[in-house]
Amino acid sequence: MKKAAEKKAVAAKMPVAKKAGRPAKKDAVLQERTDKVICRDKDTVLKIFGPSYKVSLILNEAMNEARAAETGLPVAKVLEVLKLRDHWCIRREWVEGVTLADA
């Protein structure tokens, strides 16, 4: 029992990218925060959320983005919401261009 508790404590301190399975290429990681990682996966972008995020907030984010796309705004289309190794994720299409931060 003690070993399982130790493993769980170590896993809780690991960054989200390592727990969820960081992409093989370092340049695939677009942005990394304490409890969230955004990475490119071929022609899609995967946003991986850590355990501090409520599922309702993740689903709400995906719904708001889908609503924005329905209005005709030029936003990346949400392709799926999934669970990957106990982490909720949102997969979007990759859109070439300038980021809002760079603009």
C-alpha positions in Angstrom: 0.0 0.0 0.0 2.8 2.4 0.8 4.3 2.1 -2.6 1.0 2.9 -4.3 0.6 6.0 -2.2 4.2 7.1 -3.0 3.6 6.6 -6.7 0.4 8.7 -6.5 2.3 11.5 -4.7 5.0 11.6 -7.3 2.5 11.6 -10.1 0.7 14.5 -8.6 3.8 16.6 -8.8 4.6 15.7 -12.4 3.8 18.3 -15.1 0.7 17.5 -17.1 2.7 16.9 -20.3 4.6 14.1 -18.8 1.6 12.4 -17.2 -0.5 12.6 -20.3 2.2 11.6 -22.7 4.1 14.5 -24.2 4.6 14.4 -27.9 7.9 12.9 -29.1 9.1 16.1 -30.7 9.9 18.9 -28.3 8.9 21.5 -30.9 5.4 20.0 -30.9 4.7 21.7 -27.6 3.3 25.1 -28.4 2.6 26.2 -24.8 3.1 24.7 -21.4 1.6 25.9 -18.1 1.6 24.3 -14.7 -1.7 22.4 -15.3 -2.3 22.7 -19.1 -0.3 21.8 -22.2 -1.1 22.8 -25.8 0.7 20.8 -28.5 0.6 20.3 -32.2 -0.2 16.8 -33.5 0.1 16.7 -37.3 -2.8 18.9 -38.6 -4.5 19.3 -35.3 -3.8 21.0 -31.9 -4.4 19.1 -28.7 -5.0 21.1 -25.5 -4.4 18.8 -22.5 -5.9 19.8 -19.1 -4.6 18.9 -15.7 -6.6 17.6 -12.8 -7.3 21.1 -11.4 -9.7 21.8 -14.3 -13.4 20.9 -13.8 -14.9 18.9 -16.6 -17.8 21.3 -16.9 -15.4 24.2 -17.6 -13.6 22.1 -20.3 -16.8 21.2 -22.0 -18.1 24.8 -21.7 -14.9 26.0 -23.5 -15.4 23.5 -26.3 -19.1 24.6 -26.6 -18.2 28.3 -26.7 -15.7 27.7 -29.4 -18.2 25.7 -31.5 -20.7 28.5 -31.1 -18.1 31.0 -32.3 -17.4 28.8 -35.3 -21.1 28.6 -36.1 -21.3 32.4 -36.4 -18.7 32.4 -39.2 -15.9 33.8 -37.1 -12.5 32.5 -38.4 -11.7 30.3 -35.4 -10.2 26.8 -35.3 -12.9 24.1 -35.4 -13.3 21.9 -32.4 -12.9 18.3 -33.7 -13.4 16.4 -30.5 -13.3 16.4 -26.7 -11.6 13.3 -25.3 -10.0 11.7 -22.3 -6.4 10.7 -22.8 -4.7 8.9 -19.9 -7.0 10.4 -17.3 -6.7 13.9 -18.7 -9.5 15.7 -20.5 -8.4 17.2 -23.9 -9.8 19.3 -26.6 -8.6 18.6 -30.2 -8.9 21.5 -32.7 -7.9 21.9 -36.3 -4.6 23.5 -37.0 -4.9 26.9 -38.6 -1.9 28.6 -40.2 -1.4 32.3 -39.4 -0.5 34.8 -36.8 -1.5 34.1 -33.2 -3.5 36.6 -31.3 -0.6 37.1 -28.9 1.7 38.0 -31.9 -0.9 40.3 -33.4 
